[in-house]
């Protein structure tokens, strides 16, 4: 159940749409590829001197939470023997290559993880992932991220989480934290309402974060009527989103992002 929140605004139920798989209570679909927290919808947004809505974008893994939620999910699935050893070995091989910054197929590895759920009802899988979030991830939500999001929300800024993790994981976080909108990686659901092991569209990674953020904000606020005023990320794959923001923050950054932050003059935050 949702936790009582000091960030409540009047819900705009008319903004919600779609008949997809079950979402947590208080979370709805506001665009084909995006979610909204109903308790935070409605009301006027703060604008800059040009009348543009001010947007604050946050990465999730490593920025809002300590650690990487897909990695934690794979570990949980392995303990439950929901993934074949051969699949786990391929995921681990991908992870080693990723750490060395070799080009990787992001959709492929997400498909491997979702082999644990392929053919199972989407509502059942979503509930599994909501429970996984509650059990494993929520305690890792960084207090500093919570405070930063809350300050933006209180100031009337549009708070958007843009993440490569699986959509149900971010949806669960939206129940408990001041995330107004979220865009995350979605997996395809077939005509029978069961998950496949294919990504819907593109994984929300790297430059794709900027693409989907532009698409969502154009739909919500109108093209040219919003500004990415703040962006927060921890990983070198967040460079594109940070570069697109007027104010960029590298949160406990990895070494490549630290070098970029120093070169570009980004603020470095130790959360």
C-alpha positions, -999 to +999 in steps of 0.1 A: +000+000+000+012+036-006+029+053+023+014+087+034+033+114+017+039+151+024+042+158-014+005+154-022-012+175-048-048+171-061-048+141-084-057+147-120-074+114-128-083+126-163-046+126-171-044+088-167-050+064-195-043+030-209-055-005-201-021-022-198-009-045-170-017-038-134+001-008-120+005-001-082-022+019-065-017+056-071+004+051-103-011+055-138-001+057-174+001+093-186+017+086-220+024+055-240+059+052-225+055+070-192+039+068-158+026+094-133+021+093-096-016+104-091-009+120-057+016+144-073-004+153-104-024+185-109-015+220-099+006+246-117+043+241-124+069+267-118+082+284-150+113+303-160+114+339-173+104+326-207+074+309-193+088+274-197+080+246-173+111+237-152+120+200-153+143+181-130+154+147-143+169+119-122+185+086-131+175+058-108+202+031-103+232+045-085+216+080-083+183+076-065+193+042-050+225+027-038+233-001-062+219-015-094+183-029-093+187-052-124+218-067-109+199-073-076+170-088-095+193-112-113+208-123-080+173-128-066+161-148-096+193-170-094+186-178-058+151-188-066+164-209-096+142-189-120+170-186-145+189-214-161+226-215-152+235-210-189+214-178-190+230-165-158+265-172-173+256-151-204+243-123-182+275-123-162+296-123-194+276-093-206+282-075-173+320-080-175+320-066-210+299-037-199+322-028-171+351-026-195+329-002-216+327-024-247+297-019-269+268-040-257+233-049-268+212-035-240+179-051-253+195-085-255+206-087-219+172-074-207+156-102-227+178-127-209+167-115-175+130-116-186+133-152-196+124-158-160+090-143-167+083-150-203+049-166-208+037-156-173+007-132-169+019-096-168-001-087-137+015-116-118+050-106-129+044-069-121+033-079-086+064-100-082+085-070-091+066-047-068+072-071-039+109-074-050+112-036-048+096-035-013+117-063+000+151-055-016+154-020-030+134+005-011+157+005+019+185+015-005+168+047-016+192+075-009+179+101+017+197+128-002+179+118-034+146+119-015+154+153-001+165+167-035+133+154-053+111+167-025+127+202-027+121+203-065+085+191-061+078+216-034+092+244-056+068+234-084+093+217-107+083+187-127+103+157-112+110+130-138+128+097-132+144+084-164+158+049-160+171+018-178+157-005-151+124-023-156+093-002-155+075-021-126+105-014-103+103+023-109+065+022-106+068+007-071+093+035-061+067+061-073+044+050-045+068+060-018+090+088-031+084+123-048+087+110-083+059+127-104+067+111-137+088+082-148+101+066-180+118+032-178+124+001-199+092-017-208+090-054-218+065-065-244+032-081-234+015-103-260-021-105-269-028-130-241-015-106-215+017-125-208+052-111-209+077-119-236+114-116-234+115-087-258+119-050-251+091-026-261+109+000-281+144+007-269+160+003-235+161+037-217+199+039-217+224+065-228+212+090-254+178+073-254+171+090-221+172+124-238+150+111-266+122+098-244+125+128-220+120+152-249+090+131-262+073+130-228+078+167-219+067+178-254+035+158-248+029+170-213+039+206-216+041+213-253+071+215-276+093+244-267+074+251-235+096+234-210+133+234-200+155+206-186+168+228-158+184+201-137+197+166-143+212+140-119+232+109-129+259+087-115+272+068-146+291+077-178+260+065-197+242+095-182+264+119-200+239+128-227+212+136-202+235+157-181+248+175-211+212+184-221+205+201-188+212+237-178+224+225-144+241+190-143+249+170-112+272+140-111+260+119-081+287+096-066+300+093-102+321+066-117+356+075-130+346+083-166+318+106-154+340+122-128+364+131-156+335+145-176+322+164-146+356+180-139+360+189-176+325+204-180+322+220-146+294+198-133+287+198-096+297+165-080+275+153-052+284+126-027+252+109-017 
